Amino acid sequence: MHSTEARGAALAVTEAQVAIQAEATRTHEARQGGREALLMDDCLGWSLAVVHEEVALRRRARLAPLLEEREERHEIARERYVASRLRNEQMKSLVEDASAQIATEEERRSQAFADDRFLSRRERIRRREMNLS
């Protein structure tokens, strides 16, 4: 569950970063188009390039807070995921420790039973030998 949330948040961050990069590319292209228009004495082309540059800059400015918000959500989701993984590992360790302890107790019981059986048998043999003598 937490891994899905973290992946979704990471995807949202990437999406915002791609959108900002696209606007940066548009800004660069508009500036380049404006330079070319100036070189060709195309005032209308230059004006259009300036407008495109301004639009791209404003879009980029609007996307910056969105990216920041998504990065914060991603960090929170990542922290939840890490905490969840840590809890899972701790639980796994507890279960493994309990299983090992149970196995050790079973071995002790089995050994105690075998020891009692051996001692009982030895005692019976000793009594028989005493009765025969």
N, C-alpha and C positions, 0 to 999 in steps of 0.2 A: 504494500500500500504506500509506504513512505518512499520507496524507490520510484514508483510511478509518479508521485507528486514531484519529486526532485527532477525526474527526467522532463516532465511537462514544464516545470519552471525554467529549466535549462534551455528547453526549446523556445520558450517565450523570450528569453534573453537573446538568444541567437537571432530570432526573428526581428527584434528591435535593432540589434546591431546591424543586420543586413539592410534594414530600412534606412538607418542613418548613413550607412556606407553608400547606398544608392543615391541618397540626397547629396552626399559629398561629391559623388561622381557627376550628378547633374549640375552642381555648382561649378565644378571644374570645366565641364563641357560648355556651360553658359559663358564662363569667362573666356574660354578659348574662342567661342563663337563671336563674342563681343570684340575681341582683338582682331579677328579676321574681318569683321564688319567695319571696324575702324580703318583697317588697312585698305579696304575697298571703298572707303568713303560712303558706306551705307548707314546713314543715320537711323533709319527705321530698323534695320537689322541689329544695330548696336542697342537701340532702345529696347527691342524685344529681348535681346540677350540679357540686358540689365534686369528686366522684369523677371525673366526665368531664373536668374541668379538669386534675386530677392525672394522669390517664391520658394526655391530650394533651401535657402538659408532659414526661412521662417519654418518650413516643415521640419528641418533638422533641429531647430530650436524647440519645436513642440515635441519632437521625439525624444529629446534628451531626458526630460523628467520621467517619461514612460520607461526608458531604459533603466534609469536609476531605481524606479519602483520595482521593476521586474527583477533587477539584480538583488534588491533587498528580499523579495519573495523567494528568489532562488536560494539565497543564503539561509533563510529560515527553513526552507524545505530540506536543504542539504544538512543542516544541523539536526533536524528531526530524523532524517535518514540515518545519520551517523549514530545518534542516540538509540535508535531502534536496533541498528546492527549490534551496538554494544550490549544492549539488553538481551538480544538473542544469543550472543556469544556467552554472556554471563549465565543465562539459563542453560545453555548447552553444557557449560562447564559444571554447573550444579548437578545436572542430570548424570553426567559422566562420573562425577565424584560419588554421587549416591549409588550409582550402579557398581562402581568399584568397591565401595564399602559393603554393599549387599553381597557381592561375590566373595569378599574376604570373610565375612561372617559365615557364609555358607561353607566355605572351605574349613573354617575353624570348627563349625558344628560337625561336619563330616569327619574331620580328624579326631575330634573328641569322641564321636560315636565309635570310630575304628579303635581308638585307644581303649575305651571302656569295654568293647567287645574282646580285645586282645587280653586285657587284664582279667576279665571274667573267665575267659577260656583258660588262662594260665592258672587262675585260682582253682578252677574245677579240676584241672590236671593235678595240681599240687594236692588237693584233698583226696583224689583217687589214690594217688601214690601213698599218701599217709594212711589211708584205709587199708591198702593192700599190705602195708608193712607190718 
